[in-house]
Amino acid sequence: MSYQKNFSFLFTSLYLSFSSFNGVFAQELKNTPEKNALTTENSTTQFNSSPNPLLFPTKPSEVKIEKQKSVTLDEAIEIALKNNKQLQTVRLELQRAEDGLNASLASQLPTVEGQLELNQRGDDTPTGQAQGETFLRDRTLLLGQLEVGYDVYNGGRRNAEITRSRQQVYLSKLEIERISEETRLNTTNSYYELQNNDAQVAIAQAAIEDFSQTLRDAQLLEQAGLGTKFDVLQAEVDLANANQALTRAISEQRNARRRLAEVLSVGQNVELTAADEIKENGVWQYSLDESIVMAYKNRVELQQLLVRGDISAQDREIALSQTRPQVSVFANYNFTNTFSDSLNNTGYANGYNLGARMRWQFFDGGIAKARGEQETRNIEIEETKFATQRNQIRLEIETAYNNLVANQENINTTEKAVVTATESLRLARLRFQAGVGTQTDVINAQRSLTEARGNFLQAIIGYNQSLNQLQRAVSNLPDGKLFQIR
């Protein structure tokens, strides 16, 4: 598009003017990270965060910036998805949910239980001679039992627990998708903010160059007797104000770099700069209505609420199963080995037992029913949240879409304003140098140009931010990989 070419030309001219700028901030700008990158590695592995989450720097050298690296937006997203602590946490929660599923599936198998007991017994035993006469019988016994059991029916508890565990795994996968999309959103926004602050520094430097030229013109006109000391003083004040604006812009630029480093969770000694040029980063090909419907289909937040409702339904089944019949079957083998007996009755004996058991708790005071009603309320709560989330998603789509359209229209408008303001400043300076214009005209033209440059920048940055918000609102764009675990 034509505005991209003009914008590229505009900032190329701005940076060319910086090399000849000899103001009070020249040395500071010379030492900025863009001109003194300390590393040239392309691999993102150098930005891995410390494997020790309890790292606590205690020396200034441990937090001193030693690496200043320019990264593209794609690299920044890759680093963030790899280092994000919240994302690492939900991945561990997924593994925990899978372990819970394995435990639930194990309930489908029979149980095997063994028991072995060694004891010494002493019993009063009748002598068989006179009534009431007994003697103490000592025995040393080894008792053993092996039993196989299986719950044929437990009121639906087993199936409910398995279904609940599967849904919990699915819920964890959805949470990974949600956190991944949030990480992408936050990283992209931080990157655009850094681009914005970089450009603000460039605009402030260009303004200093313009006001420096105005000061030189005022001084030459004063020396030639065509200007006044007042014009020179006014130009000096405007130049000082421009220097203050540059100082603030540089401070905001440094803060934006640290915010990006924090979002990416890079090491303590790393500072990041933006490598991508400022341009329109894509085109939205869908209408507003299509975007809304697409979001309803894709957003994991809606699916999560449905899954949570299903989990509550399974919890209700688990609670109600306590008052339903419990049927199990069993088979056991047992043996007894008598090592010693005061009656000299020693030896080995064994046997087996087959059977079925049924247990039914007819009344539990209403505990199971009350807990079931609790889960019913939880289902209704999730349904209400679903409606609220759906309305919020629509608002997000409409807001991002309207901002996208507005910023897209403003790009062309502000591009023309920059061209017009540049020409206006050129003519105002020529008139001032020729003695037929006033310095006020030049100053006003300079301020208009600075404002036009800022508006043009904000239109492009705003467009990219709106596009980013729209992609997040639809959830699985631009990669279309919904539910993929990154």
ChimeraX attribute file (.defattr): number of C-alpha atoms within 10 A of each C-alpha:
attribute: neighborCount
match mode: 1-to-1
recipient: residues
	/A:1	7
	/A:2	9
	/A:3	18
	/A:4	16
	/A:5	10
	/A:6	15
	/A:7	20
	/A:8	15
	/A:9	11
	/A:10	15
	/A:11	18
	/A:12	12
	/A:13	12
	/A:14	18
	/A:15	15
	/A:16	11
	/A:17	15
	/A:18	19
	/A:19	11
	/A:20	10
	/A:21	18
	/A:22	11
	/A:23	14
	/A:24	10
	/A:25	15
	/A:26	14
	/A:27	11
	/A:28	10
	/A:29	18
	/A:30	13
	/A:31	11
	/A:32	13
	/A:33	17
	/A:34	17
	/A:35	9
	/A:36	11
	/A:37	17
	/A:38	12
	/A:39	11
	/A:40	10
	/A:41	10
	/A:42	11
	/A:43	9
	/A:44	13
	/A:45	10
	/A:46	14
	/A:47	24
	/A:48	15
	/A:49	19
	/A:50	13
	/A:51	8
	/A:52	7
	/A:53	8
	/A:54	7
	/A:55	9
	/A:56	8
	/A:57	10
	/A:58	8
	/A:59	8
	/A:60	8
	/A:61	11
	/A:62	13
	/A:63	13
	/A:64	12
	/A:65	13
	/A:66	15
	/A:67	19
	/A:68	19
	/A:69	22
	/A:70	21
	/A:71	19
	/A:72	15
	/A:73	18
	/A:74	13
	/A:75	15
	/A:76	25
	/A:77	22
	/A:78	17
	/A:79	23
	/A:80	26
	/A:81	24
	/A:82	20
	/A:83	21
	/A:84	19
	/A:85	16
	/A:86	14
	/A:87	22
	/A:88	15
	/A:89	11
	/A:90	18
	/A:91	18
	/A:92	13
	/A:93	18
	/A:94	21
	/A:95	13
	/A:96	15
	/A:97	21
	/A:98	18
	/A:99	14
	/A:100	19
	/A:101	20
	/A:102	14
	/A:103	14
	/A:104	19
	/A:105	17
	/A:106	13
	/A:107	15
	/A:108	14
	/A:109	10
	/A:110	14
	/A:111	13
	/A:112	13
	/A:113	11
	/A:114	12
	/A:115	10
	/A:116	12
	/A:117	10
	/A:118	13
	/A:119	9
	/A:120	12
	/A:121	12
	/A:122	13
	/A:123	11
	/A:124	11
	/A:125	12
	/A:126	14
	/A:127	12
	/A:128	9
	/A:129	8
	/A:130	8
	/A:131	8
	/A:132	8
	/A:133	11
	/A:134	14
	/A:135	11
	/A:136	13
	/A:137	14
	/A:138	17
	/A:139	19
	/A:140	17
	/A:141	20
	/A:142	15
	/A:143	18
	/A:144	16
	/A:145	17
	/A:146	15
	/A:147	17
	/A:148	15
	/A:149	17
	/A:150	17
	/A:151	19
	/A:152	15
	/A:153	16
	/A:154	20
	/A:155	20
	/A:156	18
	/A:157	21
	/A:158	20
	/A:159	19
	/A:160	21
	/A:161	22
	/A:162	21
	/A:163	18
	/A:164	24
	/A:165	23
	/A:166	20
	/A:167	20
	/A:168	24
	/A:169	20
	/A:170	19
	/A:171	22
	/A:172	22
	/A:173	21
	/A:174	24
	/A:175	22
	/A:176	25
	/A:177	25
	/A:178	22
	/A:179	17
	/A:180	24
	/A:181	21
	/A:182	16
	/A:183	21
	/A:184	23
	/A:185	21
	/A:186	19
	/A:187	26
	/A:188	22
	/A:189	19
	/A:190	24
	/A:191	29
	/A:192	24
	/A:193	22
	/A:194	24
	/A:195	23
	/A:196	22
	/A:197	21
	/A:198	22
	/A:199	21
	/A:200	24
	/A:201	22
	/A:202	20
	/A:203	24
	/A:204	23
	/A:205	27
	/A:206	26
	/A:207	23
	/A:208	26
	/A:209	21
	/A:210	22
	/A:211	25
	/A:212	21
	/A:213	15
	/A:214	26
	/A:215	22
	/A:216	15
	/A:217	20
	/A:218	26
	/A:219	20
	/A:220	15
	/A:221	20
	/A:222	16
	/A:223	12
	/A:224	10
	/A:225	9
	/A:226	13
	/A:227	20
	/A:228	14
	/A:229	13
	/A:230	11
	/A:231	20
	/A:232	21
	/A:233	14
	/A:234	17
	/A:235	24
	/A:236	18
	/A:237	14
	/A:238	20
	/A:239	22
	/A:240	16
	/A:241	14
	/A:242	21
	/A:243	20
	/A:244	15
	/A:245	19
	/A:246	23
	/A:247	17
	/A:248	14
	/A:249	21
	/A:250	21
	/A:251	13
	/A:252	19
	/A:253	22
	/A:254	18
	/A:255	14
	/A:256	23
	/A:257	22
	/A:258	18
	/A:259	19
	/A:260	26
	/A:261	24
	/A:262	17
	/A:263	23
	/A:264	27
	/A:265	21
	/A:266	21
	/A:267	19
	/A:268	20
	/A:269	15
	/A:270	20
	/A:271	24
	/A:272	27
	/A:273	24
	/A:274	21
	/A:275	15
	/A:276	14
	/A:277	11
	/A:278	20
	/A:279	16
	/A:280	18
	/A:281	13
	/A:282	11
	/A:283	11
	/A:284	13
	/A:285	8
	/A:286	11
	/A:287	9
	/A:288	15
	/A:289	11
	/A:290	10
	/A:291	21
	/A:292	21
	/A:293	13
	/A:294	16
	/A:295	23
	/A:296	20
	/A:297	13
	/A:298	18
	/A:299	22
	/A:300	24
	/A:301	19
	/A:302	21
	/A:303	17
	/A:304	22
	/A:305	21
	/A:306	18
	/A:307	19
	/A:308	19
	/A:309	22
	/A:310	19
	/A:311	24
	/A:312	22
	/A:313	19
	/A:314	24
	/A:315	22
	/A:316	24
	/A:317	22
	/A:318	22
	/A:319	23
	/A:320	20
	/A:321	21
	/A:322	21
	/A:323	19
	/A:324	17
	/A:325	16
	/A:326	19
	/A:327	16
	/A:328	16
	/A:329	16
	/A:330	17
	/A:331	15
	/A:332	17
	/A:333	15
	/A:334	17
	/A:335	15
	/A:336	18
	/A:337	16
	/A:338	17
	/A:339	15
	/A:340	15
	/A:341	17
	/A:342	12
	/A:343	9
	/A:344	11
	/A:345	10
	/A:346	15
	/A:347	12
	/A:348	12
	/A:349	11
	/A:350	12
	/A:351	10
	/A:352	12
	/A:353	10
	/A:354	11
	/A:355	10
	/A:356	13
	/A:357	11
	/A:358	13
	/A:359	12
	/A:360	13
	/A:361	11
	/A:362	10
	/A:363	11
	/A:364	10
	/A:365	8
	/A:366	10
	/A:367	14
	/A:368	19
	/A:369	16
	/A:370	14
	/A:371	17
	/A:372	22
	/A:373	15
	/A:374	15
	/A:375	20
	/A:376	16
	/A:377	14
	/A:378	19
	/A:379	21
	/A:380	13
	/A:381	13
	/A:382	20
	/A:383	17
	/A:384	12
	/A:385	15
	/A:386	19
	/A:387	13
	/A:388	12
	/A:389	17
	/A:390	17
	/A:391	12
	/A:392	13
	/A:393	20
	/A:394	20
	/A:395	14
	/A:396	18
	/A:397	24
	/A:398	18
	/A:399	14
	/A:400	23
	/A:401	24
	/A:402	14
	/A:403	19
	/A:404	25
	/A:405	14
	/A:406	15
	/A:407	23
	/A:408	19
	/A:409	13
	/A:410	19
	/A:411	23
	/A:412	17
	/A:413	16
	/A:414	23
	/A:415	22
	/A:416	16
	/A:417	19
	/A:418	23
	/A:419	16
	/A:420	15
	/A:421	21
	/A:422	20
	/A:423	14
	/A:424	19
	/A:425	21
	/A:426	15
	/A:427	16
	/A:428	23
	/A:429	23
	/A:430	14
	/A:431	16
	/A:432	21
	/A:433	19
	/A:434	12
	/A:435	13
	/A:436	9
	/A:437	15
	/A:438	16
	/A:439	23
	/A:440	14
	/A:441	16
	/A:442	23
	/A:443	20
	/A:444	14
	/A:445	21
	/A:446	25
	/A:447	17
	/A:448	19
	/A:449	25
	/A:450	21
	/A:451	17
	/A:452	22
	/A:453	26
	/A:454	18
	/A:455	20
	/A:456	24
	/A:457	23
	/A:458	19
	/A:459	24
	/A:460	27
	/A:461	23
	/A:462	24
	/A:463	28
	/A:464	24
	/A:465	24
	/A:466	24
	/A:467	22
	/A:468	23
	/A:469	23
	/A:470	25
	/A:471	22
	/A:472	22
	/A:473	28
	/A:474	24
	/A:475	27
	/A:476	21
	/A:477	15
	/A:478	11
	/A:479	8
	/A:480	11
	/A:481	12
	/A:482	16
	/A:483	17
	/A:484	12
	/A:485	12
	/A:486	12
